[in-house]
Amino acid sequence: MRINFLLINRFSERDYQRFGFELLEKEGHIIEAWDCIDLIFPHLGASIENQTEPKFQKNLIKFKNSKQLEERIEKLDSNSIFILIGILSEVGFLNIIKKLNKNKIRYGVVLLANLPNIKIKFLLKVFLFLKNPKILIDKVKSRLKKQGTMVSGHEIIPDFILYSGNAVVEKINKIFSKTKNIISVPSFDYDYYFSEDKQLEVKDREYAVFIDEDNLHHPDMLYHNTESNVNPNFYLSELNKYFDRFEKNTNYKVLISGHPKANYEKKKNFFNGRKIIIKRTKELIKNSKVVLLHCSTSVSFAVLAKKPIIFLSSNRYKGEYQYLIEIMSRQFGQKPIDISRENYDITIPILNQKFYKKYEHSYLNENGFNENYNSIWEIFNRYLSTYLISKN
């Protein structure tokens, strides 16, 4: 079977690992990563660096124009499938899906990094809009700005869907009602959490870890031509002020878990000399005393490691970002700390096992971890053997 991953980010070692390339190749499949960024986001040019190391280049195919892509698709046969990863309603993405439909190439969708905003009760939305009108205003602005770049996905009829957590099932049944093969698997972070830990060189025995989301320079801002979720004039000063107070009150040093897409070598140390450690988020959280974050999907690691979580927000953040932080914090029976205020309490919350277990089943893995645990791609490979081959 030829399996093609259709990407909307530059291919990296992280993608090679979390998309199960090695496992699927050992099972005899031909695996390729199709980089269509120049077609989906033509405005980018060379502004996004290629992070692919030479040893992973053998799996990578880059397309510079539609003709090149069409010719490649036309050469595929019924023994080929696509796995779509990204925002399916992007105009460029849908144009590629149309080409797959035209050539009767099967494809599937993965929904493995879900956040709590996928399932919000109406009354809670109304309450949050009334509590903070900035949220509603920013949401309306965002919708208006996306007009013309986002279109209906009615032509997307996947052969299969890989999903993690039971909270997204209702959405799947509504959007992809014609898809019959709905497969429950662990999330990307869940799989990674139970993989072998990497060596962590940290001298401090008692520390808190802040999960940096690269809010000032995240590449998604270039992809989608959007502004930062935070006010760059206040973001770092507010964070560092909070870190100073936190360290003084708790005696825990704050370490920074660097974002995997951020290039810290090209930037100043934004965090007043605090140590930034990259590619060790899971390990940092496992060995920490408490986790500080906004609304990163890395909250998964804190949930699985059973670590206390403190959610940080600010009245100076975009309304939509405040909304996401608020929604996530409520999953754990908390309210975020508004670090734009002068006075706020610095206390480490008591961990509530019930909230953590519910979050795990809702967004990470509805089946939980047991002795019969299978990874995403072990389950997917079994699906290929059972369903797709039988259709040929």
FENBEL-V81681 format. One record per run of one state. SS is the DSSP state (A for helix, B for strand, O for the rest). FROM is the first residue (numbers start at 1). LEN is the number of residues. If there is no record, write none. Layout:
# FENBEL-V81681
SS,FROM,LEN ; SS,FROM,LEN
This chain:
# FENBEL-V81681
O,1,1 ; B,2,6 ; O,8,5 ; A,13,6 ; O,19,2 ; A,21,6 ; O,27,3 ; B,30,6 ; O,36,1 ; A,37,4 ; O,41,13 ; A,54,6 ; B,60,3 ; O,63,3 ; A,66,9 ; O,75,5 ; B,80,5 ; O,85,5 ; B,90,1 ; A,91,12 ; O,103,3 ; B,106,6 ; O,112,4 ; A,116,3 ; O,119,3 ; A,122,10 ; O,132,1 ; A,133,14 ; B,147,1 ; O,148,2 ; B,150,1 ; O,151,9 ; B,160,4 ; O,164,2 ; A,166,10 ; O,176,5 ; B,181,4 ; O,185,3 ; A,188,6 ; O,194,13 ; B,207,5 ; O,212,8 ; A,220,4 ; O,224,11 ; A,235,16 ; O,251,2 ; B,253,6 ; O,259,5 ; A,264,3 ; O,267,9 ; B,276,3 ; O,279,2 ; A,281,6 ; O,287,3 ; B,290,4 ; O,294,5 ; A,299,7 ; O,306,2 ; B,308,6 ; O,314,5 ; A,319,12 ; O,331,6 ; B,337,2 ; O,339,14 ; A,353,12 ; O,365,11 ; A,376,16 ; O,392,1
